[in-house]
């Protein structure tokens, strides 16, 4: 019996690594399978434009990570930035497996490995997604002319905006987070989520979509000479595309859904074949950026292993103190040397 208890954590870690390998394999396969069409499209784009556009995707991904970390740290004890970034950047590769729920599973498992409670990671992921939807709809309104002309059936999405704004109110956010934690038999939040946390998360999210819009604008700029108005339009289109892609969760990372909106916006300046080629290049850049960022996050943790280990140890102590201070029933368990498992 003792051997089984000792083996269980090791077996769970092995399963986590196997899941990570499978997820990365799907992402790499997706990129390789699209490379033939992407390579031909890249021939008409200057390498300077391609490089700058890819850098902007990484910048947008960085802003999005800061938004996620802001939510995570607004829900409890501060998590070391490198660990939190790794949980998101590696975990989100799960979106390339059909059924984007795998992204949330990966994030929860990675979070648990670093001592972050699964329910807290899940609440963070759900709220970060909600903040992303609100931000994308705010900027997506800039692309309304394209939506009305090419995709009027998507206008109902904007009905989600007032609901999303209400859910971002700190009191509502705190109530819903505590409700989810209660479902997992975890103590509720000991403090209310603050306005600065919400504002910071929304601000980083908006900057993320602006960077993505600039990425698309640079690609279009390699074929024609668009103006600032086009930058605004493309920012709105790619922002709205992310929300539609999120809702179309049965496709890997919203495959094909986001492109339909982008092509509709770009055909105001380009031919349909050109717009299709640009959308393929954009999709490949996002996949490559996801893999690159996840690799960098892992590399940084390996390089700064001692520092991260010290920060993680300090965090775990704070997490235990936080749980016990909000759940008197656990105090008795702790005093008897017992430990409640998740």
C-alpha positions in Angstrom: 0.0 0.0 0.0 2.8 2.4 0.9 4.5 1.5 -2.4 1.4 2.4 -4.3 1.2 5.8 -2.5 4.8 6.5 -3.3 4.4 5.5 -6.9 1.2 7.5 -7.6 2.9 11.0 -7.7 5.6 9.6 -10.0 3.1 8.0 -12.3 1.1 11.3 -12.4 4.3 13.2 -13.4 5.0 10.7 -16.2 1.4 11.1 -17.5 1.8 14.9 -17.4 5.0 14.7 -19.5 3.4 12.3 -21.9 0.5 14.7 -22.3 2.9 17.5 -22.9 4.7 15.5 -25.6 1.4 14.7 -27.4 0.3 18.4 -27.3 3.6 19.6 -28.7 3.4 16.9 -31.3 0.0 18.2 -32.5 1.3 21.8 -32.7 4.4 20.8 -34.6 2.3 18.5 -37.0 -0.1 21.4 -37.6 2.8 23.7 -38.5 4.5 21.2 -40.8 1.3 20.2 -42.5 0.6 23.8 -43.5 4.2 24.7 -44.5 3.9 23.9 -48.2 1.3 26.6 -48.7 2.9 29.0 -46.3 6.3 28.7 -48.1 4.8 29.7 -51.4 3.0 32.6 -49.7 6.2 33.8 -48.1 7.8 34.3 -51.5 5.8 37.4 -52.1 6.5 38.9 -48.6 9.9 40.6 -47.9 11.9 39.0 -45.1 12.0 42.3 -43.3 8.2 42.4 -43.2 8.0 38.7 -42.2 10.5 39.2 -39.4 8.9 42.4 -38.0 5.4 40.8 -38.2 6.6 37.7 -36.3 8.2 39.9 -33.6 4.8 41.7 -33.2 3.1 38.3 -32.7 5.6 37.5 -29.9 5.0 41.0 -28.4 1.2 40.4 -28.4 1.7 37.0 -26.9 3.8 38.6 -24.1 1.1 41.2 -23.4 -1.5 38.4 -23.3 0.7 36.5 -20.8 0.9 39.6 -18.6 -2.9 39.8 -18.6 -3.2 36.1 -17.5 -0.6 36.5 -14.8 -2.4 39.6 -13.5 -5.6 37.6 -13.1 -3.8 34.7 -11.4 -2.1 36.9 -8.9 -5.3 38.8 -8.3 -6.9 35.6 -7.1 -4.5 34.6 -4.3 -0.8 34.6 -3.3 1.6 35.9 -5.9 3.0 33.2 -8.1 6.6 33.7 -9.5 6.3 35.3 -12.9 8.4 32.6 -14.7 6.4 29.8 -13.3 3.1 31.5 -14.1 4.3 32.2 -17.6 5.3 28.6 -18.1 1.9 27.4 -17.0 0.2 29.5 -19.6 2.6 29.4 -22.5 3.2 25.6 -22.3 -0.3 24.8 -21.3 -2.0 26.7 -24.1 -0.4 24.4 -26.7 -3.3 22.1 -25.8 -5.4 24.3 -28.0 -3.9 22.5 -31.0 -5.5 19.3 -30.0 -9.1 19.1 -31.3 -11.4 20.3 -28.5 -9.7 23.3 -26.9 -10.5 22.0 -23.4 -7.1 20.4 -23.5 -5.6 23.8 -23.1 -7.3 24.2 -19.7 -6.4 20.6 -18.7 -2.7 21.3 -19.5 -2.7 24.5 -17.6 -4.3 22.9 -14.5 -1.8 20.0 -14.5 1.2 22.3 -14.9 -0.1 24.6 -12.2 -0.6 21.6 -9.9 3.0 20.5 -10.6 4.2 23.9 -9.3 1.9 23.9 -6.3 -0.8 26.1 -7.7 -4.3 24.7 -7.0 -6.1 23.4 -10.0 -9.3 25.3 -9.3 -7.4 28.6 -9.1 -5.7 27.9 -12.4 -9.1 27.0 -13.9 -10.7 30.2 -12.6 -7.8 32.2 -14.0 -8.1 30.6 -17.4 -11.8 31.2 -17.6 -11.5 34.8 -16.5 -8.6 35.4 -18.8 -10.7 34.0 -21.6 -13.6 36.3 -20.6 -11.3 39.3 -20.5 -10.0 38.4 -23.9 -13.5 38.2 -25.3 -14.5 41.6 -23.8 -11.3 43.2 -25.2 -11.7 41.6 -28.6 -15.3 42.7 -28.9 -14.3 46.3 -27.9 -11.7 46.4 -30.6 -13.8 44.2 -32.9 -16.4 47.0 -33.2 -13.7 48.7 -35.4 -14.4 46.0 -38.0 -18.2 46.4 -38.0 -18.3 47.5 -41.7 -16.7 44.2 -42.7 -18.8 42.2 -40.4 -22.1 43.8 -41.6 -21.1 43.3 -45.2 -19.5 39.8 -45.1 -20.6 38.1 -41.9 -23.9 39.7 -40.6 -24.6 36.5 -38.7 -21.8 37.4 -36.3 -23.5 40.5 -35.1 -25.0 38.6 -32.2 -21.5 38.2 -30.7 -21.7 41.8 -29.6 -24.6 40.9 -27.3 -21.9 39.2 -25.1 -20.2 42.5 -24.5 -22.5 44.0 -21.9 -22.7 40.6 -20.1 -18.9 40.4 -20.2 -18.5 43.9 -18.8 -20.8 43.1 -15.9 -18.9 39.9 -15.1 -15.7 41.9 -15.0 -16.9 44.0 -12.1 -14.7 43.1 -9.1 -17.7 42.1 -6.9 -19.2 39.9 -9.6 -15.8 38.5 -10.5 -15.1 37.6 -6.8 -18.5 36.0 -6.4 -18.1 33.8 -9.5 -14.6 32.9 -8.6 -15.6 31.8 -5.1 -18.5 29.9 -6.5 -16.2 27.9 -8.8 -13.8 27.2 -5.9 -16.8 26.0 -3.8 -17.6 23.5 -6.5 -14.1 22.1 -6.0 -14.6 22.1 -2.2 -12.0 24.8 -1.8 -12.3 27.9 0.5 -13.6 31.0 -1.2 -11.4 34.0 -1.9 -10.3 35.8 1.3 -10.4 39.2 -0.5 -12.3 40.9 -3.2 -10.6 41.1 -6.6 -9.6 44.8 -7.0 -10.3 47.3 -9.8 -6.6 47.7 -10.4 -6.3 44.0 -11.1 -9.2 44.0 -13.6 -7.9 47.2 -15.3 -4.4 45.9 -15.6 -5.6 42.6 -17.1 -7.9 44.3 -19.6 -5.2 46.8 -20.5 -2.6 44.1 -21.3 -5.2 42.2 -23.2 -6.1 45.3 -25.4 -2.4 45.9 -26.1 -2.1 42.2 -27.1 -4.8 42.6 -29.8 -3.3 45.9 -31.0 0.0 44.1 -31.5 -1.7 41.3 -33.4 -3.4 43.9 -35.6 -0.1 45.6 -36.3 1.3 42.2 -37.2 -1.4 41.7 -39.9 -1.0 45.2 -41.1 2.7 44.7 -41.7 2.0 41.6 -43.8 -0.6 43.5 -45.9 1.9 46.4 -46.2 4.3 44.0 -48.0 1.9 43.8 -50.9 0.1 47.1 -51.0 0.4 50.5 -49.2 -2.4 50.5 -46.5 -3.1 53.6 -44.4 -3.8 54.1 -40.7 -7.5 53.4 -41.3 -6.6 50.0 -42.6 -4.5 49.3 -39.4 -7.6 50.1 -37.3 -9.8 47.9 -39.5 -7.4 44.9 -39.4 -6.9 45.3 -35.6 -10.7 45.0 -35.2 -10.9 42.1 -37.6 -8.2 40.0 -36.0 -9.6 40.8 -32.5 -13.0 39.6 -33.5 -11.5 36.6 -35.2 -10.0 35.4 -31.9 -13.4 35.5 -30.2 -15.1 33.6 -33.0 -12.2 31.1 -33.0 -12.6 30.6 -29.2 -16.3 29.9 -29.6 -15.5 27.4 -32.4 -13.7 25.2 -29.9 -14.2 22.0 -31.9 -11.6 23.1 -34.3 -7.8 23.2 -33.3 -7.2 26.8 -32.2 -10.3 28.0 -34.2 -8.8 26.7 -37.4 -10.4 28.2 -40.5 -12.9 30.4 -38.6 -10.6 33.2 -37.8 -9.2 33.2 -41.3 -12.7 33.7 -42.8 -13.0 37.0 -41.0 -9.4 38.1 -41.8 -9.8 37.3 -45.5 -13.1 39.3 -45.6 -11.3 42.3 -44.1 -8.2 42.0 -46.3 -10.1 41.7 -49.6 -10.8 45.4 -49.3 -7.2 45.8 -50.3 -6.1 42.5 -51.7 -7.3 39.9 -54.1 -8.9 36.8 -52.5 -5.8 34.6 -53.3 -3.5 37.2 -51.8 -5.7 37.6 -48.7 -5.8 33.8 -48.3 -2.0 33.6 -48.6 -1.6 36.3 -45.9 -4.0 34.5 -43.6 -2.0 31.3 -43.9 1.2 33.0 -43.1 -0.4 34.7 -40.1 -1.7 31.4 -38.8 1.7 29.8 -39.2 3.4 32.7 -37.4 1.0 32.3 -34.5 1.8 28.6 -34.2 5.5 29.1 -34.5 5.3 31.9 -31.8 3.3 29.6 -29.5 6.0 26.9 -29.8 8.9 29.4 -29.5 7.4 31.2 -26.4 6.7 27.8 -24.7 10.3 26.7 -25.4 11.7 30.0 -24.1 9.6 29.8 -20.9 10.9 26.3 -20.2 14.5 27.3 -21.0 14.3 30.3 -18.6 13.0 28.0 -15.8 15.9 25.5 -16.4 18.5 28.3 -16.5 17.2 30.0 -13.4 16.3 26.8 -11.7 17.6 27.7 -8.2 16.0 31.1 -8.2 12.7 29.7 -9.4 12.9 26.9 -6.8 13.4 29.4 -4.0 10.5 31.5 -5.3 8.3 28.5 -5.7 9.1 27.3 -2.1 8.2 30.7 -0.8 4.9 30.7 -2.8 3.9 27.2 -1.5 4.3 28.4 2.1 2.1 31.4 1.3 -0.4 29.2 -0.5 -0.7 26.8 2.6 -1.0 29.8 4.9 -3.7 31.3 2.6 -5.7 28.0 2.5 -5.5 27.4 6.3 -6.4 31.0 7.1 -9.6 30.8 5.1 -10.7 27.3 6.1 -10.8 26.6 9.8 -11.7 22.9 9.2 -8.2 22.4 7.7 -6.5 23.7 10.8 -7.4 20.6 12.7 -6.2 18.4 9.8 -2.9 20.3 9.6 -2.3 20.0 13.4 -2.8 16.2 13.2 -0.1 16.0 10.5 -2.7 15.0 7.9 -2.8 16.4 4.4 -5.9 16.7 2.2 -5.4 15.7 -1.3 -7.1 17.3 -4.3 
